[in-house]
Amino acid sequence: MQSTRDRQSWFVKYGILALLITMLITLVSCVGSNKTTVENRDSRGAKILATAQATIAGTSLAPAISGNISLEETTAGLGMRGTFENVPAGMHGFHIHEGESCAEEGKAAGGHFNPRGVVHGHLPSTGFENAHAGDLGNLQGSAKATTEWALEISGLTLTPGEFSVANRPFIVHADPDDLSQPTGNAGARIACGMITLQ
């Protein structure tokens, strides 16, 4: 027959084991919860609200152009970061357009995204009252190197709203955007890519 001391020892051993298992489960649960929180914030701690990608392809005027743009909407604004190949050397007007397609050599992209019907300008420096919501300025191309581009604009979004750019196209133009009216005199459309939510 088991002694009282043996039974007490058994209860102590298994009681401690049960406590350790409970603590381990709680710890794993907390780590999983913290991981989710970290994954939903950017490197500055701003909450990530939505993400998107745009694959850039050249039109028949510049078929060698390719690229990819990652978009991330946070509580701080819309961050956009792109890498391009074979963009001709020089400055090229770079805009978000209002259409929903890159068909017809980019013509289906329509005009610049301009929900407020304001004048053409440079959105990063003059804001929504003095520029189309799609007026991103110029992309600096180099025929012999990869072109890197990055921009963050507070007010542009991927989530629904007046300035949402989801399902709209980026357009790279043949010439520089000289900020003249009505659309910057940037010339033909040499590349296009749709902003697709992830």
SERO-4910 file (N, C-alpha, C, O; in steps of 0.05 Angstrom, whole numbers):
BEGIN
 pado doro    nc1    nc2    nc3   cac1   cac2   cac3    cc1    cc2    cc3    oc1    oc2    oc3
  Met    A     17    -24      0      0      0      0     18     25      0     39     26     13
  Gln    A      9     45    -15     25     70    -17     23     85      9      1     89     20
  Ser    A     46     95     18     46    110     43     35    138     37     34    148     15
  Thr    A     28    152     59     18    179     57     40    197     45     34    215     29
  Arg    A     65    192     54     87    208     44     90    204     14     95    224      0
  Asp    A     88    179      4     90    174    -25     68    189    -41     73    200    -62
  Arg    A     44    188    -30     21    201    -44     26    232    -45     21    244    -65
  Gln    A     36    243    -23     41    272    -22     63    279    -42     61    299    -56
  Ser    A     84    262    -43    106    267    -62     95    266    -91    103    282   -108
  Trp    A     77    246    -96     66    244   -123     50    269   -130     53    280   -152
  Phe    A     33    278   -111     17    302   -116     35    327   -121     29    343   -138
  Val    A     56    329   -105     75    352   -108     88    352   -136     89    372   -150
  Lys    A     99    328   -144    113    326   -170     94    333   -193    101    349   -210
  Tyr    A     71    320   -193     52    324   -215     39    352   -214     31    363   -235
  Gly    A     36    362   -190     25    389   -188     44    410   -200     36    428   -214
  Ile    A     70    406   -194     90    425   -205     91    422   -235     93    441   -250
  Leu    A     90    397   -245     90    392   -274     66    405   -288     69    418   -309
  Ala    A     42    403   -276     18    415   -287     21    446   -288     13    459   -307
  Leu    A     33    457   -266     37    486   -265     56    495   -287     52    516   -300
  Leu    A     78    480   -291     98    487   -312     85    486   -339     91    503   -356
  Ile    A     69    466   -345     56    463   -371     37    487   -375     36    498   -397
  Thr    A     22    494   -355      4    517   -357     19    543   -363     10    559   -379
  Met    A     42    547   -349     58    571   -354     69    571   -382     70    592   -395
  Leu    A     78    548   -392     89    546   -419     68    553   -440     73    567   -459
  Ile    A     43    542   -436     21    548   -455     15    578   -455     11    590   -476
  Thr    A     15    590   -431     10    619   -429     31    635   -443     26    655   -457
  Leu    A     57    627   -439     79    641   -452     78    639   -482     82    660   -496
  Val    A     73    616   -493     70    612   -522     48    629   -533     51    641   -554
  Ser    A     26    630   -518      3    646   -526     10    676   -528      2    689   -547
  Cys    A     25    686   -508     33    714   -508     52    720   -531     50    741   -543
  Val    A     71    702   -535     91    706   -557     76    708   -584     82    725   -600
  Gly    A     57    690   -588     41    690   -613     26    716   -616     24    727   -638
  Ser    A     15    726   -594     -1    751   -595     17    775   -601     10    792   -617
  Asn    A     41    775   -590     60    797   -595     70    797   -624     74    818   -636
  Lys    A     74    773   -635     83    770   -662     62    783   -681     70    797   -700
  Thr    A     37    777   -676     16    789   -693     17    819   -692     13    832   -713
  Thr    A     21    830   -669     22    859   -666     45    871   -682     42    891   -695
  Val    A     69    858   -680     92    868   -694     88    867   -724     95    886   -738
  Glu    A     75    845   -734     71    842   -763     52    863   -774     52    868   -798
  Asn    A     35    875   -757     15    895   -766     25    923   -763      9    942   -765
  Arg    A     51    927   -758     62    954   -755     87    956   -772    101    936   -777
  Asp    A     93    980   -782    117    984   -798    141    988   -779    138    987   -755
  Ser    A    164    994   -791    188    996   -775    188   1020   -756    203   1021   -736
  Arg    A    170   1039   -761    167   1063   -743    146   1059   -722    143   1075   -704
  Gly    A    132   1036   -724    110   1031   -705     83   1039   -714     63   1036   -700
  Ala    A     81   1051   -739     55   1059   -749     39   1035   -757     50   1016   -769
  Lys    A     13   1035   -751     -4   1012   -757     -8   1009   -787    -14   1029   -801
  Ile    A     -4    985   -798     -8    979   -826    -38    974   -831    -50    956   -819
  Leu    A    -50    989   -849    -78    987   -855    -84    970   -880   -105    957   -881
  Ala    A    -66    971   -899    -70    956   -924    -44    956   -940    -27    973   -937
  Thr    A    -41    936   -957    -18    934   -975    -27    928  -1003    -48    917  -1008
  Ala    A     -9    935  -1023    -16    930  -1051     10    927  -1066     32    934  -1056
  Gln    A      8    917  -1091     31    915  -1109     23    925  -1136     -1    924  -1144
  Ala    A     42    935  -1151     37    942  -1179     61    931  -1196     84    936  -1190
  Thr    A     55    915  -1216     75    905  -1234     76    923  -1259     56    925  -1273
  Ile    A     98    935  -1264    101    955  -1286    112    941  -1311    131    925  -1310
  Ala    A     99    946  -1333    107    935  -1359    107    957  -1380     90    974  -1380
  Gly    A    127    956  -1398    129    976  -1419    108    972  -1440     99    950  -1445
  Thr    A    100    994  -1452     83    993  -1476    100    987  -1500    124    983  -1497
  Ser    A     89    987  -1524    104    982  -1548    125   1003  -1553    144    999  -1569
  Leu    A    123   1027  -1541    142   1048  -1544    168   1042  -1528    189   1053  -1535
  Ala    A    166   1026  -1507    190   1019  -1491    185    992  -1478    183    990  -1454
  Pro    A    184    971  -1495    176    944  -1485    196    932  -1465    188    913  -1451
  Ala    A    220    942  -1463    240    930  -1444    236    939  -1416    247    927  -1397
  Ile    A    219    960  -1411    215    970  -1384    200    949  -1368    181    937  -1377
  Ser    A    210    944  -1343    195    927  -1324    200    939  -1296    218    955  -1292
  Gly    A    183    930  -1278    187    940  -1251    166    930  -1232    146    917  -1240
  Asn    A    169    936  -1207    151    928  -1186    149    951  -1165    170    961  -1156
  Ile    A    125    957  -1157    121    978  -1136    106    965  -1113     84    953  -1117
  Ser    A    116    967  -1089    102    958  -1065     90    983  -1051    103   1003  -1048
  Leu    A     64    980  -1043     50   1002  -1030     41    992  -1003     32    970   -999
  Glu    A     44   1010   -983     36   1003   -956     22   1028   -943     35   1048   -939
  Glu    A     -3   1025   -937    -18   1046   -924    -15   1042   -894    -22   1021   -883
  Thr    A     -6   1063   -880     -5   1062   -851    -19   1087   -840    -29   1103   -855
  Thr    A    -20   1089   -814    -32   1112   -801    -15   1137   -807    -25   1160   -802
  Ala    A      9   1134   -817     27   1157   -824     23   1166   -853     31   1189   -860
  Gly    A     12   1149   -870      8   1156   -898     11   1132   -916     12   1109   -907
  Leu    A     13   1138   -943     16   1116   -962     46   1116   -971     55   1134   -984
  Gly    A     60   1094   -963     87   1091   -972     88   1075   -998     75   1055  -1000
  Met    A    105   1084  -1016    108   1071  -1042    138   1068  -1048    153   1087  -1045
  Arg    A    145   1044  -1055    174   1038  -1061    175   1021  -1086    163    999  -1087
  Gly    A    191   1030  -1105    192   1016  -1131    220   1010  -1141    239   1025  -1134
  Thr    A    222    989  -1156    247    983  -1170    240    979  -1200    222    964  -1206
  Phe    A    255    992  -1217    249    991  -1246    275    983  -1261    297    988  -1253
  Glu    A    271    970  -1284    293    962  -1302    287    975  -1329    265    976  -1339
  Asn    A    309    984  -1342    309    993  -1370    292   1018  -1375    281   1022  -1397
  Val    A    289   1035  -1354    276   1061  -1359    296   1078  -1373    318   1082  -1362
  Pro    A    290   1090  -1396    309   1107  -1410    320   1129  -1392    306   1140  -1375
  Ala    A    345   1136  -1397    358   1157  -1381    343   1183  -1382    332   1190  -1403
  Gly    A    342   1197  -1360    328   1223  -1360    304   1222  -1341    298   1202  -1329
  Met    A    290   1245  -1341    266   1248  -1324    241   1240  -1340    238   1246  -1363
  His    A    223   1227  -1326    198   1218  -1338    175   1224  -1319    175   1216  -1296
  Gly    A    154   1237  -1330    131   1242  -1314    120   1216  -1303    119   1196  -1317
  Phe    A    112   1217  -1277    104   1192  -1264     79   1198  -1248     80   1214  -1229
  His    A     57   1186  -1256     31   1193  -1244     14   1168  -1238     19   1146  -1249
  Ile    A     -5   1172  -1220    -27   1152  -1217    -51   1163  -1233    -58   1186  -1229
  His    A    -62   1147  -1250    -84   1155  -1267   -111   1145  -1256   -111   1128  -1238
  Glu    A   -132   1155  -1268   -159   1149  -1257   -172   1124  -1267   -191   1114  -1255
  Gly    A   -162   1113  -1289   -175   1090  -1301   -172   1064  -1286   -160   1064  -1264
  Glu    A   -181   1042  -1297   -180   1016  -1284   -166    995  -1302   -171    971  -1298
  Ser    A   -150   1004  -1321   -137    986  -1339   -112    998  -1352   -110   1023  -1355
  Cys    A    -94    981  -1360    -70    989  -1375    -74    983  -1405    -54    984  -1420
  Ala    A    -97    975  -1413   -102    967  -1441    -97    990  -1460    -95   1013  -1452
  Glu    A    -97    983  -1486    -93   1003  -1508    -68   1020  -1504    -69   1045  -1506
  Glu    A    -46   1007  -1498    -20   1021  -1495    -21   1041  -1472     -8   1062  -1473
  Gly    A    -37   1035  -1452    -40   1053  -1429    -61   1075  -1432    -66   1090  -1413
  Lys    A    -73   1077  -1456    -93   1098  -1460   -118   1093  -1443   -132   1112  -1435
  Ala    A   -124   1067  -1437   -147   1061  -1420   -144   1070  -1391   -163   1070  -1376
  Ala    A   -119   1079  -1384   -114   1089  -1357   -128   1116  -1353   -130   1125  -1330
  Gly    A   -137   1129  -1374   -150   1155  -1371   -131   1177  -1363   -107   1175  -1366
  Gly    A   -143   1198  -1352   -127   1221  -1343   -116   1217  -1315   -119   1196  -1303
  His    A   -102   1238  -1305    -91   1237  -1278   -113   1233  -1258   -135   1244  -1261
  Phe    A   -108   1218  -1237   -127   1215  -1215   -131   1242  -1202   -112   1253  -1190
  Asn    A   -155   1253  -1204   -160   1281  -1195   -189   1284  -1184   -205   1297  -1196
  Pro    A   -194   1271  -1161   -222   1270  -1151   -233   1298  -1144   -258   1301  -1144
  Arg    A   -216   1318  -1139   -226   1344  -1132   -227   1364  -1155   -236   1387  -1152
  Gly    A   -218   1355  -1178   -219   1372  -1202   -202   1397  -1199   -209   1419  -1208
  Val    A   -178   1394  -1187   -160   1418  -1183   -140   1419  -1206   -139   1402  -1223
  Val    A   -122   1439  -1205   -102   1443  -1225    -80   1422  -1222    -77   1410  -1201
  His    A    -64   1419  -1244    -41   1401  -1243    -19   1413  -1226    -16   1438  -1225
  Gly    A     -4   1396  -1213     18   1406  -1196     36   1383  -1187     39   1363  -1201
  His    A     49   1387  -1165     67   1367  -1153     57   1361  -1125     62   1375  -1106
  Leu    A     42   1339  -1123     28   1332  -1098     47   1331  -1074     39   1341  -1053
  Pro    A     70   1319  -1075     87   1318  -1051     94   1345  -1040     98   1347  -1015
  Ser    A     96   1365  -1056    104   1392  -1046     81   1412  -1043     83   1430  -1027
  Thr    A     60   1408  -1059     39   1429  -1058     12   1419  -1047     -6   1435  -1042
  Gly    A      9   1393  -1043    -15   1382  -1029    -39   1380  -1048    -38   1386  -1071
  Phe    A    -61   1369  -1036    -85   1362  -1051   -100   1386  -1062   -116   1383  -1081
  Glu    A    -96   1410  -1051   -111   1433  -1061    -98   1445  -1086   -111   1460  -1100
  Asn    A    -73   1438  -1091    -58   1450  -1113    -46   1430  -1132    -28   1436  -1148
  Ala    A    -55   1405  -1131    -45   1384  -1149    -65   1362  -1151    -80   1357  -1132
  His    A    -65   1348  -1173    -81   1323  -1176    -71   1303  -1155    -47   1303  -1148
  Ala    A    -89   1287  -1145    -81   1266  -1126    -61   1246  -1138    -48   1231  -1123
  Gly    A    -59   1245  -1164    -41   1227  -1177    -15   1239  -1187      1   1226  -1200
  Asp    A    -11   1265  -1181     13   1280  -1191     38   1274  -1173     43   1288  -1154
  Leu    A     52   1253  -1180     75   1244  -1163    101   1257  -1171    121   1253  -1157
  Gly    A    102   1271  -1194    127   1284  -1202    140   1269  -1224    127   1261  -1244
  Asn    A    166   1265  -1222    182   1252  -1242    197   1228  -1231    204   1227  -1208
  Leu    A    202   1209  -1249    219   1185  -1244    245   1189  -1259    245   1194  -1283
  Gln    A    267   1187  -1245    294   1190  -1257    303   1163  -1268    308   1144  -1253
  Gly    A    304   1161  -1295    312   1135  -1307    341   1134  -1314    354   1154  -1318
  Ser    A    351   1109  -1317    378   1104  -1325    378   1079  -1342    371   1057  -1332
  Ala    A    386   1081  -1367    385   1058  -1385    404   1035  -1377    400   1012  -1385
  Lys    A    425   1042  -1361    445   1022  -1354    443   1012  -1326    460    996  -1317
  Ala    A    423   1021  -1311    422   1013  -1283    393   1010  -1274    374   1019  -1287
  Thr    A    390    997  -1252    364    995  -1239    356   1022  -1228    372   1036  -1216
  Thr    A    331   1029  -1232    321   1054  -1221    305   1048  -1195    287   1032  -1195
  Glu    A    313   1062  -1173    299   1059  -1148    283   1084  -1143    291   1106  -1150
  Trp    A    259   1080  -1132    241   1103  -1127    226   1098  -1101    218   1076  -1096
  Ala    A    223   1119  -1085    207   1116  -1060    194   1143  -1053    205   1164  -1058
  Leu    A    170   1141  -1043    155   1165  -1036    134   1158  -1015    122   1136  -1016
  Glu    A    129   1176   -996    106   1172   -978     89   1198   -978    100   1220   -976
  Ile    A     63   1194   -980     45   1217   -981     22   1212   -961      7   1192   -963
  Ser    A     20   1230   -942     -2   1229   -923    -27   1238   -937    -28   1259   -950
  Gly    A    -48   1222   -935    -74   1229   -947    -82   1210   -969   -105   1204   -972
  Leu    A    -62   1200   -985    -68   1179  -1005    -74   1153   -989    -61   1148   -968
  Thr    A    -92   1137   -999    -98   1112   -985   -102   1089  -1004   -104   1092  -1029
  Leu    A   -102   1065   -993   -110   1041  -1007   -138   1032   -998   -154   1021  -1013
  Thr    A   -145   1039   -973   -171   1034   -962   -191   1053   -975   -183   1074   -985
  Pro    A   -217   1047   -975   -237   1064   -988   -236   1093   -977   -233   1098   -953
  Gly    A   -240   1112   -996   -240   1140   -988   -236   1157  -1013   -232   1147  -1035
  Glu    A   -237   1183  -1009   -235   1202  -1032   -209   1199  -1047   -209   1201  -1072
  Phe    A   -187   1194  -1033   -161   1192  -1046   -150   1164  -1047   -126   1160  -1047
  Ser    A   -168   1144  -1049   -159   1116  -1052   -148   1111  -1080   -162   1116  -1100
  Val    A   -124   1099  -1081   -112   1093  -1107   -113   1063  -1114   -102   1054  -1134
  Ala    A   -127   1048  -1097   -130   1019  -1103   -143   1015  -1130   -163   1028  -1137
  Asn    A   -133    996  -1146   -144    989  -1172   -141   1011  -1192   -157   1013  -1211
  Arg    A   -121   1028  -1189   -115   1049  -1208    -87   1044  -1219    -71   1031  -1207
  Pro    A    -81   1055  -1243    -55   1050  -1255    -34   1071  -1251    -40   1095  -1251
  Phe    A     -9   1062  -1247     14   1080  -1249     20   1083  -1279     18   1063  -1294
  Ile    A     29   1107  -1287     38   1111  -1315     65   1124  -1314     69   1144  -1300
  Val    A     84   1113  -1330    110   1126  -1335    108   1139  -1363    100   1126  -1382
  His    A    114   1165  -1364    113   1179  -1390    140   1182  -1403    161   1178  -1390
  Ala    A    140   1188  -1428    164   1190  -1444    181   1215  -1437    206   1214  -1439
  Asp    A    168   1236  -1428    181   1262  -1423    178   1271  -1394    162   1260  -1380
  Pro    A    193   1291  -1386    190   1301  -1359    163   1315  -1355    152   1327  -1373
  Asp    A    153   1314  -1330    130   1330  -1322    142   1358  -1315    156   1361  -1295
  Asp    A    135   1378  -1332    146   1405  -1327    127   1422  -1310    132   1446  -1307
  Leu    A    106   1410  -1299     87   1423  -1282     69   1444  -1296     55   1459  -1283
  Ser    A     70   1444  -1323     53   1462  -1338     24   1451  -1338     20   1428  -1332
  Gln    A      5   1469  -1345    -23   1461  -1346    -29   1451  -1374    -18   1461  -1393
  Pro    A    -47   1432  -1377    -64   1421  -1356    -53   1395  -1343    -62   1388  -1321
  Thr    A    -32   1382  -1356    -23   1357  -1344      7   1353  -1344     17   1331  -1340
  Gly    A     22   1374  -1348     51   1372  -1345     67   1366  -1371     91   1364  -1369
  Asn    A     53   1364  -1394     67   1361  -1419     87   1338  -1419    109   1340  -1430
  Ala    A     79   1315  -1407     98   1293  -1403     99   1273  -1426    114   1254  -1426
  Gly    A     82   1277  -1446     84   1261  -1470     72   1233  -1469     54   1228  -1452
  Ala    A     81   1216  -1486     69   1189  -1490     72   1172  -1465     89   1177  -1448
  Arg    A     56   1151  -1464     56   1132  -1442     74   1108  -1449     68   1093  -1467
  Ile    A     96   1105  -1435    115   1085  -1442    115   1060  -1423    128   1040  -1429
  Ala    A    100   1062  -1401     98   1039  -1383     73   1043  -1365     65   1066  -1360
  Cys    A     62   1021  -1356     38   1022  -1340     37    998  -1321     48    977  -1327
  Gly    A     24   1002  -1298     21    979  -1279     -2    985  -1260     -4   1007  -1249
  Met    A    -20    965  -1257    -43    968  -1239    -36    964  -1210    -21    946  -1203
  Ile    A    -49    980  -1193    -45    977  -1164    -66    956  -1154    -90    961  -1155
  Thr    A    -56    934  -1145    -73    911  -1138    -70    905  -1108    -48    901  -1098
  Leu    A    -92    906  -1094    -92    901  -1065    -83    872  -1059    -89    854  -1074
  Gln    A    -69    869  -1037    -60    842  -1029    -77    832  -1006    -73    809   -996
***
